[in-house]
Amino acid sequence: MSLYEKFREHAEEKKLFRPGDHILVAVSGGVDSVVLLHLLLRLRDSLQLSLTAAHLNHKLRGLEADADQAFVVSLAREWGVPVVVEQKDVRMFARTERLSEEEAARLVRYDFLFRAKEQVGANWVATAHQADDQVETVIDHFIRGSGLLGLSGMCEKAGELIRPLLFASRAEIEEYAKTNGLTFRTDRTNLDVGYRRNRIRLELIPYIRRYFNPGFKQVVLRTAKIIAETEAFLADTARAAFGEVVREEKKDRVVFACNAFTSQIEAIQKYLVILAFEKLGGHRWQLRFETLERVIALAEKGQSGAVVELGGGIKATRSRDELAIHKIREVSFQYHLYIGQPVVIPELGLMISAEYATLDDYRREMGRSRNVEFVDADKVTGQLLVRNARRGDRFYPLGGEGSKTLSDFFIDEHVPVYERWRTPVVVDQKGIVWVCGYRLDDRYKVDDQTKRVIRIQLSEVVSEEE
């Protein structure tokens, strides 16, 4: 059976893409990516596929990298495929982020590919990883001390990422290129044993095959397949348990009840974190085994306020009996609040309004909703504003004795750590009038002397999509 026939059957069996899909194809210019693009082109008409090539110039090899870029652009033009190109100084990025060049290149590459996918409106990002890459990946993960997720290697389909050539060996791909007269670029850094991945491919694997097991590659692939099946079972189990342990799920956060979360076996806890991370737009390749271990420890014995950075702008925060996986969204805002003119707070997806009301309105509605508050209008000084709560804020909680810092108030009221300094507050010239959704300042309460009342309401902004 030819490589093309295997490719077509494999894609169909694994349901990698559907007729009519738009696929963004990562094309470095090397033999693997050129063959992948060629194979997809042969399927394009029969499956009505839309294809876009994507090339990232890592700026690591000077003129050679520029030549790679020119080759890909020329090849895409010759084959009638649109192409998206970007340049990134990976060496500088690696120094800034204190990463190895290999790790930096991987992070930058995937960031580019998924941004390009959104830019062109593709359904999938396709990379040209093949079976020999899989062997090297599993060995690398084993040496690094990876868990099951790493030892299962790369999968054909992970979220919006597909690897249609994962079944094919490097030898099969090179033979296909030769048979079909395909030209491609050769990256000389692939022979540089100063790179960890190259040492595995050029030194370690040949050594093991020569002195221990000539069929070592097949052993690794078979083992990875067994582990991947186990990993899939655990992932399915975690999805089934998700509803039992989640306390809140919104666009920017997933909040677990710590007791329910830690009652799961540790392996499922890790998969729950991965699931939450992916729901917020993260990709599992951004999560390291050590990071997952730290999140588990955070859930089991972390102090309230403790944080673990997960990557991709997402972090895990312990807040009393909750574990929140949430996007990092430190906000600072301030808006004028005029009577009869509702204010949208886009940073939070909330709206706040103020309007005059009657004392009858106050008697009828007071206490029914934490998101509605009534204020004595004559006690307000100057212009009302709505802004985020800030460290150092102090107010006089209704029913309390004297003033209290917002920090202490939030602790007493069990306000989640990740919500405290995002909480909107209504203020006037004297200070806080209302900590929205929590407590009125005692100085502004409606009493027997009140003649005019202001009704303030906080509500969510519902988008058209919802």
C-alpha positions in Angstrom: 0.0 0.0 0.0 1.4 3.4 -0.9 2.0 6.2 1.6 -0.9 8.2 0.0 -3.3 5.3 0.5 -2.2 4.8 4.1 -2.5 8.5 4.7 -6.0 8.6 3.3 -7.2 5.5 5.3 -5.5 6.7 8.5 -7.1 10.2 8.3 -10.5 8.6 7.8 -10.1 6.0 10.5 -9.0 8.5 13.1 -11.5 11.1 11.9 -8.8 13.7 11.7 -10.8 16.1 9.6 -14.1 16.3 7.7 -15.1 17.1 4.1 -15.1 20.9 3.7 -12.7 21.6 6.5 -10.1 24.4 6.4 -6.7 23.1 7.5 -3.7 25.3 8.4 -0.6 23.3 7.5 2.7 24.1 9.4 5.3 24.1 6.7 9.0 24.5 7.7 10.3 23.6 4.3 11.7 20.3 5.4 10.8 16.9 3.9 8.1 16.0 6.4 6.1 19.2 6.1 6.5 19.3 2.3 5.2 15.7 2.0 2.3 16.5 4.4 1.2 19.5 2.3 1.5 17.4 -0.9 -0.6 14.6 0.5 -3.3 17.0 1.7 -3.3 18.6 -1.8 -4.0 15.2 -3.3 -7.1 14.9 -1.0 -8.2 18.5 -1.4 -10.6 18.1 -4.3 -12.2 14.9 -3.3 -12.8 16.2 0.3 -13.3 19.9 -0.7 -10.7 20.9 1.7 -9.3 24.5 2.1 -5.6 24.6 2.8 -3.4 27.4 4.1 0.3 27.0 4.7 2.0 28.6 7.7 5.7 29.3 8.1 7.5 30.7 11.1 11.0 32.1 10.6 12.8 31.5 13.9 15.7 33.7 12.9 18.1 31.1 14.4 20.1 30.4 11.2 20.5 33.8 9.5 20.4 33.6 5.7 19.5 29.9 5.8 16.3 30.7 7.7 15.5 33.4 5.3 16.0 31.0 2.4 13.7 28.5 4.1 11.0 31.2 4.3 11.5 32.1 0.6 11.3 28.5 -0.4 8.0 27.9 1.4 6.5 31.1 0.0 7.6 30.0 -3.5 6.3 26.4 -3.0 2.9 27.6 -1.8 2.6 29.9 -4.7 3.5 27.1 -7.2 1.0 24.8 -5.6 -1.7 27.4 -5.4 -1.9 27.5 -1.6 -2.3 30.7 0.5 0.6 31.2 3.0 0.9 33.0 6.3 4.5 34.0 7.3 5.9 35.4 10.5 9.3 36.1 11.9 10.3 35.8 15.6 13.7 36.2 17.3 13.6 32.9 19.2 17.1 33.4 20.7 16.1 36.7 22.2 12.8 35.1 23.5 14.7 32.3 25.0 17.0 34.6 26.9 14.2 36.8 28.1 12.1 33.9 29.3 15.1 31.9 30.5 14.3 28.9 28.3 16.3 26.6 26.2 16.3 27.5 22.5 14.4 24.2 21.8 11.7 25.0 24.3 11.4 28.6 23.2 11.1 27.6 19.6 8.3 25.2 20.4 6.4 27.7 22.5 6.8 30.4 19.8 5.9 28.1 17.0 2.6 26.9 18.6 1.7 30.4 19.6 2.1 31.5 16.0 0.2 28.5 14.5 -2.9 29.0 16.7 -2.9 32.7 16.1 -2.6 32.1 12.4 -5.4 29.5 12.6 -7.8 32.2 14.1 -6.6 34.7 11.5 -7.5 32.6 8.5 -10.5 30.9 10.1 -9.2 27.4 9.9 -10.7 24.4 11.7 -7.4 22.6 12.4 -3.7 23.2 12.7 -1.8 20.3 11.0 1.8 19.5 11.9 4.1 17.0 10.1 5.2 15.0 13.2 5.9 11.4 12.2 6.6 8.0 13.9 10.4 8.7 14.4 9.5 12.0 16.0 7.1 10.1 18.3 9.9 7.7 19.4 12.2 10.7 20.1 9.4 12.5 22.0 8.6 9.5 24.2 12.3 8.9 25.0 12.8 12.6 25.8 9.8 12.6 28.1 11.0 9.5 29.8 14.4 11.0 30.5 12.8 14.1 31.8 10.7 12.1 34.2 7.3 12.7 32.6 4.0 11.1 33.8 1.6 9.1 31.7 0.6 12.1 29.6 4.1 12.6 28.4 4.9 8.9 28.0 1.9 8.4 25.7 3.7 10.7 23.3 1.9 12.8 20.8 -1.6 11.9 19.7 -3.1 12.3 16.3 -5.7 14.7 17.5 -5.4 17.1 20.5 -8.0 19.9 20.6 -7.6 21.7 17.3 -4.2 20.3 16.5 -3.9 17.2 14.2 -0.8 15.2 13.3 -1.9 13.2 10.2 1.6 11.7 9.5 2.2 10.2 13.0 1.8 6.7 11.6 4.5 7.0 9.0 8.3 6.5 9.4 10.9 8.9 8.3 12.1 6.4 5.7 8.6 6.1 4.2 8.3 9.9 3.9 11.7 10.3 2.3 10.9 7.6 -0.2 7.6 9.3 -1.1 9.4 12.6 -1.6 11.9 10.9 -3.9 9.2 9.0 -5.9 7.2 12.2 -6.4 10.1 14.4 -7.2 9.5 16.8 -4.3 12.1 19.4 -3.4 12.7 20.4 0.2 15.1 22.2 2.5 17.6 20.5 4.8 18.1 22.1 8.2 21.8 21.7 9.1 21.0 22.2 12.8 19.3 18.8 12.7 22.9 17.4 12.8 24.0 19.5 15.7 24.3 17.3 18.7 24.4 20.4 20.9 20.6 20.1 20.8 19.1 17.6 23.2 16.6 16.2 20.6 19.4 15.7 18.1 21.5 13.7 20.6 18.6 11.4 21.2 18.1 10.8 17.5 21.7 10.7 16.4 23.4 9.1 19.4 21.1 7.5 22.0 18.7 5.6 19.7 21.4 4.2 17.4 23.3 3.0 20.5 20.3 1.2 22.0 19.4 -0.4 18.7 23.0 -1.6 18.2 23.8 -2.9 21.7 20.3 -3.8 23.2 17.4 -4.1 20.8 17.4 -3.6 17.0 13.6 -3.3 17.2 13.7 -0.5 19.8 11.7 2.0 17.9 8.8 -0.4 17.5 9.0 -1.2 21.2 8.7 2.4 22.1 5.8 3.0 19.7 3.9 0.0 21.0 4.5 1.0 24.6 3.4 4.6 23.9 0.2 3.2 22.3 -0.6 1.2 25.4 0.0 4.2 27.6 -2.1 6.4 25.3 -5.0 4.0 25.8 -4.6 4.2 29.5 -4.4 8.0 29.3 -7.6 8.2 27.2 -9.4 6.1 29.9 -8.3 8.5 32.6 -9.3 11.5 30.6 -12.7 10.1 30.0 -13.1 9.4 33.7 -12.0 12.9 34.6 -14.7 14.3 32.2 -17.3 12.2 33.9 -16.2 13.4 37.3 -16.0 17.1 36.3 -19.6 17.9 37.1 -19.2 16.4 40.6 -16.3 18.6 41.6 -16.9 21.9 39.8 -18.5 24.6 41.8 -18.5 27.3 39.2 -17.7 27.5 35.5 -17.4 30.8 33.5 -15.6 32.1 30.5 -12.6 33.2 32.6 -12.5 30.6 35.4 -13.3 27.1 36.5 -13.7 26.7 40.3 -13.4 23.3 42.0 -14.6 22.5 45.5 -11.4 21.4 47.2 -12.9 18.5 49.2 -14.6 17.0 46.2 -11.5 17.6 44.1 -9.1 16.0 46.5 -11.4 13.0 47.0 -10.6 11.9 43.5 -7.5 9.8 42.9 -4.4 11.9 42.1 -4.3 10.9 38.5 -7.9 12.1 38.0 -7.1 15.3 39.8 -4.4 16.1 37.3 -6.7 15.4 34.4 -9.3 17.7 35.9 -6.7 20.5 36.0 -5.8 19.8 32.4 -9.5 19.8 31.4 -10.1 23.1 33.2 -6.9 24.6 31.6 -8.1 23.6 28.1 -11.6 25.1 28.8 -9.9 28.4 29.3 -8.0 28.2 26.1 -4.8 26.7 27.3 -3.1 23.8 25.5 -2.0 20.7 27.4 1.5 20.9 26.0 2.0 24.1 28.1 1.5 22.1 31.3 4.5 20.3 32.8 4.3 17.3 35.1 5.9 19.3 37.9 3.3 22.1 37.5 0.5 19.6 37.9 2.1 18.2 41.0 2.2 21.7 42.5 -1.5 22.3 41.7 -2.4 19.0 43.5 -0.3 20.1 46.5 -2.1 23.5 46.4 -5.5 21.8 46.5 -4.5 19.5 49.4 -2.6 21.8 51.7 -2.1 25.2 50.1 -2.9 28.3 52.1 -5.6 30.7 50.9 -4.1 33.1 48.4 -1.4 30.7 47.3 -0.9 30.7 43.5 0.6 28.4 40.9 1.3 29.8 37.4 0.2 27.4 34.7 1.2 29.3 31.6 -0.7 30.8 28.8 -2.0 33.6 31.0 -3.7 31.1 33.3 -3.1 30.3 37.0 -4.4 28.2 39.8 -5.3 29.9 43.1 -6.3 28.4 46.4 -9.1 30.4 48.1 -10.3 28.8 51.4 -12.1 25.7 50.3 -11.9 26.4 46.6 -9.3 25.7 43.9 -9.8 28.2 41.0 -8.2 27.7 37.6 -8.6 31.1 36.0 -7.2 33.6 33.5 -4.9 36.2 34.9 -7.0 39.4 34.7 -5.8 42.1 37.0 -8.1 45.0 36.3 -8.2 48.7 37.0 -11.2 50.8 36.0 -13.1 53.9 36.9 -16.3 55.3 35.4 -18.7 58.1 36.2 -22.0 56.8 37.4 -24.8 59.2 36.5 -28.4 58.9 37.6 -30.4 57.2 34.8 -27.4 56.4 32.6 -26.3 52.7 33.1 -22.5 52.1 32.9 -21.1 48.9 31.3 -17.9 47.6 32.9 -16.3 45.8 30.0 -13.4 44.5 32.1 -15.9 42.4 34.1 -18.8 41.9 31.7 -21.0 43.8 34.2 -23.4 46.7 34.1 -24.3 49.1 37.0 -27.1 51.5 37.0 -28.4 54.2 39.4 -31.8 55.8 39.4 -34.1 57.6 41.8 -36.6 55.5 43.7 -39.3 55.9 46.3 -39.3 54.9 49.9 -42.0 52.4 48.9 -39.6 50.9 46.4 -37.1 50.6 49.2 -39.5 48.9 51.6 -40.7 46.5 48.9 -37.3 45.5 47.4 -34.7 45.9 50.2 -33.0 42.6 51.0 -34.3 40.6 48.1 -31.1 40.7 46.1 -27.5 41.2 47.0 -27.1 43.0 43.6 -29.5 45.8 44.5 -28.8 48.4 47.1 -30.6 51.6 48.2 -28.8 54.8 49.2 -29.9 58.0 50.9 -29.4 60.5 48.1 -28.8 63.4 50.4 -25.9 61.7 52.1 -24.0 61.4 48.8 -21.3 64.1 48.3 -20.2 65.0 44.8 -20.2 62.7 41.7 -20.7 59.0 42.1 -18.1 56.8 40.5 -17.7 53.0 40.0 -14.3 51.6 40.1 -12.4 48.4 41.1 -11.7 47.7 44.8 -8.1 48.7 45.7 -5.7 47.7 48.4 -5.8 50.2 51.2 -9.5 51.0 50.7 -11.5 51.4 54.0 -15.2 51.8 54.7 -17.8 51.5 57.4 -19.7 48.2 56.8 -23.4 48.5 57.5 -24.2 47.0 60.9 -20.5 46.9 61.9 -18.6 48.8 64.6 -16.4 51.5 63.1 -14.4 51.3 59.9 -12.6 48.2 58.3 -10.2 47.7 55.5 -11.6 46.1 52.4 -8.9 43.5 52.8 -10.1 42.4 56.2 -13.7 42.7 55.0 -13.1 40.3 52.1 -11.4 37.8 54.4 -14.3 37.9 56.9 -16.9 37.5 54.1 -14.9 34.7 52.4 -14.6 36.5 49.1 -12.5 34.4 46.8 -8.9 35.6 46.5 -9.1 35.8 42.7 -12.2 38.1 42.9 -11.2 40.6 45.6 -9.5 43.3 43.7 -11.8 42.9 40.7 -14.9 43.7 42.8 -16.6 46.9 41.7 -17.2 49.6 44.4 -19.4 52.7 44.1 -17.7 55.7 45.7 -18.3 59.5 46.1 -16.0 62.2 47.4 -16.0 60.9 51.0 -15.2 57.3 50.0 -16.9 53.9 49.4 -20.7 54.0 49.2 -21.3 50.3 48.3 -19.1 47.3 47.9 -21.1 45.9 45.1 -22.8 42.7 45.8 -21.6 42.6 49.4 -22.2 45.5 51.8 -23.4 49.1 52.0 -21.4 51.7 53.8 -23.3 52.6 57.0 -22.9 56.3 56.4 -25.2 56.1 53.3 -28.0 53.9 54.7 -31.7 54.8 54.4 -33.2 55.8 57.8 -36.2 57.6 59.3 -34.8 61.0 58.1 -34.4 59.9 54.4 -36.4 61.9 51.9 -34.7 60.9 48.6 -33.5 57.4 47.6 -31.1 56.2 45.0 -31.5 52.6 43.8 -28.2 51.0 42.5 -28.2 47.7 40.7 -25.4 45.5 39.5 -26.1 43.0 36.7 -24.3 40.8 34.1 -24.0 41.9 30.5 -25.5 39.1 28.4 -23.8 38.9 24.9 -25.8 38.2 21.8 -24.0 34.9 21.5 -25.3 33.8 24.8 
